[in-house]
Amino acid sequence: MEKERIDLRLIELVIAQDRKAQFQLFELTKRMVYSLAFRILNDEDIAHDVLQDTFVKVFQEIKNLKHPEALVSWMKTITARKAVEKAKRQLVFEKLSSAEDQSEDHFEAWFDGELLDQAIRSLPAGSRTVFMLVEVEGYPHQEVGRMLGISESTSKSQLNYAKKLLKTRIKTLLQA
């Protein structure tokens, strides 16, 4: 995405319902929106639905955006919430023992983005969603809990579980 191309004038035109400006904003941000949705959902079709739903909401609500410089963050928030909304029916949070939470293994190895992406996509849906919202998008556990309808401690334990699984899966993939 080219942030420098999303300027105040473009946002003003989008607010004014200028179709060309809306298309330009879509073109500049569609990869970011789709990528976030896909990483949370791990499903191309549903991620495309979220892409569409996100832009419908953006174009309907942009007139209420008080700080235009926060446009990208606002769009990411809409995307994350739409993806979680779509995924809620499918999310399963695995029961974790307290012993699993205490694992402290120092993992140091080189790997590329494709390997990491593959490992993240292989996580169980609930753990993957928490991982993406907390570690990638920066949401606090309290807000993730509210979004997903789980407790803050469940969010924390699911994140720890996701990290443990990622370590194991990356090690396995590196040995393959």
Helices and strands as residue ranges (DSSP letters): G 3-5, H 8-15, H 19-41, H 44-61, G 62-64, G 68-70, H 71-87, H 98-101, H 113-121, H 125-131, I 132-136, H 141-148, H 152-175
